[in-house]
Amino acid sequence: MKERLMEDLKTAMKARQPEKVASIKSVRQAVIGFEKDNPGKELTEDVFASLVDGLIKTRTKSIEEYTKADRLDLAEPEQVEIDFIKVYLPERVNEETIREFALATKTETGASSMQDMGMMMGKLKAHFGATAKPADISKIVKEILS
Protein backbone atom coordinates (compact mmCIF):
# COMPACT_ATOMS: atom_id res chain seq x y z
CA MET A 1 0.00 0.00 0.00
CA LYS A 2 2.70 2.44 1.01
CA GLU A 3 4.78 1.41 -1.99
CA ARG A 4 1.85 2.03 -4.33
CA LEU A 5 1.32 5.46 -2.78
CA MET A 6 4.96 6.37 -3.35
CA GLU A 7 4.90 5.12 -6.96
CA ASP A 8 1.69 7.01 -7.67
CA LEU A 9 3.15 10.12 -6.05
CA LYS A 10 6.26 9.96 -8.22
CA THR A 11 4.17 9.43 -11.35
CA ALA A 12 1.85 12.34 -10.52
CA MET A 13 4.81 14.62 -9.78
CA LYS A 14 6.52 13.74 -13.06
CA ALA A 15 3.23 14.31 -14.92
CA ARG A 16 2.87 17.67 -13.16
CA GLN A 17 -0.57 16.92 -11.72
CA PRO A 18 -0.75 19.11 -8.60
CA GLU A 19 -4.29 18.04 -7.60
CA LYS A 20 -3.37 14.39 -7.74
CA VAL A 21 -0.12 15.02 -5.86
CA ALA A 22 -2.02 16.79 -3.08
CA SER A 23 -4.57 13.97 -2.87
CA ILE A 24 -1.91 11.27 -2.66
CA LYS A 25 -0.02 13.26 -0.06
CA SER A 26 -3.16 13.49 2.09
CA VAL A 27 -3.57 9.70 1.96
CA ARG A 28 0.11 9.27 2.75
CA GLN A 29 -0.19 11.70 5.67
CA ALA A 30 -3.13 9.70 7.06
CA VAL A 31 -0.99 6.55 6.91
CA ILE A 32 1.92 8.28 8.64
CA GLY A 33 -0.45 9.63 11.30
CA PHE A 34 -1.82 6.13 11.93
CA GLU A 35 1.69 4.70 12.28
CA LYS A 36 2.70 7.43 14.74
CA ASP A 37 -0.47 7.04 16.80
CA ASN A 38 -0.30 3.24 16.82
CA PRO A 39 3.34 2.16 17.09
CA GLY A 40 3.79 -1.52 16.46
CA LYS A 41 0.31 -1.97 15.02
CA GLU A 42 0.26 -3.30 11.48
CA LEU A 43 -1.34 -1.29 8.68
CA THR A 44 -3.76 -3.86 7.29
CA GLU A 45 -5.96 -3.54 4.21
CA ASP A 46 -8.97 -2.91 6.47
CA VAL A 47 -7.19 -0.18 8.43
CA PHE A 48 -5.95 1.43 5.22
CA ALA A 49 -9.47 1.34 3.76
CA SER A 50 -10.90 2.96 6.90
CA LEU A 51 -8.29 5.73 6.69
CA VAL A 52 -9.21 6.39 3.07
CA ASP A 53 -12.92 6.25 3.96
CA GLY A 54 -12.30 8.87 6.64
CA LEU A 55 -10.60 11.17 4.16
CA ILE A 56 -13.49 10.81 1.74
CA LYS A 57 -16.04 11.47 4.51
CA THR A 58 -14.23 14.63 5.54
CA ARG A 59 -14.18 15.93 1.99
CA THR A 60 -17.82 14.99 1.43
CA LYS A 61 -18.82 17.00 4.50
CA SER A 62 -16.76 19.92 3.23
CA ILE A 63 -18.53 19.75 -0.12
CA GLU A 64 -21.91 19.83 1.64
CA GLU A 65 -20.89 22.88 3.68
CA TYR A 66 -19.44 24.70 0.67
CA THR A 67 -22.57 23.96 -1.35
CA LYS A 68 -24.81 25.28 1.45
CA ALA A 69 -22.73 28.46 1.50
CA ASP A 70 -22.98 28.67 -2.31
CA ARG A 71 -19.20 28.31 -2.67
CA LEU A 72 -19.02 25.90 -5.58
CA ASP A 73 -15.53 27.22 -6.36
CA LEU A 74 -14.38 25.51 -3.14
CA ALA A 75 -16.55 22.40 -3.48
CA GLU A 76 -15.19 21.48 -6.90
CA PRO A 77 -11.54 20.89 -5.82
CA GLU A 78 -12.80 18.74 -2.93
CA GLN A 79 -14.70 16.55 -5.39
CA VAL A 80 -11.58 16.24 -7.55
CA GLU A 81 -9.64 15.06 -4.48
CA ILE A 82 -12.34 12.50 -3.67
CA ASP A 83 -12.08 11.14 -7.20
CA PHE A 84 -8.31 10.69 -6.83
CA ILE A 85 -8.57 9.19 -3.34
CA LYS A 86 -11.31 6.67 -4.24
CA VAL A 87 -8.74 4.78 -6.29
CA TYR A 88 -7.25 3.46 -3.05
CA LEU A 89 -10.49 1.91 -1.77
CA PRO A 90 -10.98 -1.81 -2.29
CA GLU A 91 -13.80 -2.79 -4.62
CA ARG A 92 -17.07 -2.75 -2.69
CA VAL A 93 -19.44 -5.70 -2.59
CA ASN A 94 -23.01 -5.02 -3.65
CA GLU A 95 -25.97 -5.03 -1.29
CA GLU A 96 -27.32 -8.29 -2.69
CA THR A 97 -24.12 -10.12 -1.71
CA ILE A 98 -24.31 -8.66 1.79
CA ARG A 99 -27.99 -9.61 2.04
CA GLU A 100 -27.33 -13.23 0.97
CA PHE A 101 -24.56 -13.66 3.53
CA ALA A 102 -26.65 -11.94 6.21
CA LEU A 103 -29.55 -14.32 5.60
CA ALA A 104 -27.19 -17.29 5.78
CA THR A 105 -25.69 -15.91 9.00
CA LYS A 106 -29.16 -15.38 10.48
CA THR A 107 -30.06 -19.01 9.75
CA GLU A 108 -26.71 -20.28 11.03
CA THR A 109 -26.82 -18.34 14.29
CA GLY A 110 -30.57 -18.46 14.89
CA ALA A 111 -30.76 -14.67 15.18
CA SER A 112 -34.37 -13.57 15.47
CA SER A 113 -34.60 -10.08 16.95
CA MET A 114 -32.84 -6.74 17.10
CA GLN A 115 -31.08 -7.98 20.25
CA ASP A 116 -29.01 -10.20 17.97
CA MET A 117 -27.90 -7.30 15.79
CA GLY A 118 -24.50 -6.93 17.47
CA MET A 119 -23.65 -10.57 16.89
CA MET A 120 -24.78 -10.38 13.25
CA MET A 121 -22.86 -7.14 12.66
CA GLY A 122 -19.70 -8.65 14.12
CA LYS A 123 -19.88 -11.70 11.87
CA LEU A 124 -20.64 -9.70 8.74
CA LYS A 125 -17.94 -7.10 9.40
CA ALA A 126 -15.39 -9.85 9.98
CA HIS A 127 -16.42 -11.59 6.77
CA PHE A 128 -16.52 -8.56 4.48
CA GLY A 129 -13.83 -6.40 6.11
CA ALA A 130 -13.18 -3.24 4.12
CA THR A 131 -15.15 -4.41 1.09
CA ALA A 132 -18.48 -3.42 2.68
CA LYS A 133 -19.42 -0.23 4.46
CA PRO A 134 -20.60 -0.76 8.05
CA ALA A 135 -23.59 1.49 7.32
CA ASP A 136 -24.68 -0.79 4.47
CA ILE A 137 -24.26 -3.87 6.64
CA SER A 138 -26.24 -2.24 9.46
CA LYS A 139 -29.09 -1.24 7.15
CA ILE A 140 -29.43 -4.76 5.76
CA VAL A 141 -29.19 -6.46 9.17
CA LYS A 142 -31.93 -4.15 10.49
CA GLU A 143 -34.16 -5.03 7.53
CA ILE A 144 -33.60 -8.75 8.05
CA LEU A 145 -34.14 -8.71 11.81
CA SER A 146 -37.21 -6.46 11.75
ABEGO torsion letter per residue (X at the ends): XAAAAAAAAAAAAAAGBAAAAAAAAAAAAAAAAAAAABBGBBBBAAAAAAAAAAAAAAAAAAAAAAAAAGBAAAAAAAAAAAAAAAAABBBBBBAAAAAAAAAAAAAAAGBABAAAAAAAAAAAAAAAEAABBAAAAAAAAAAAAX
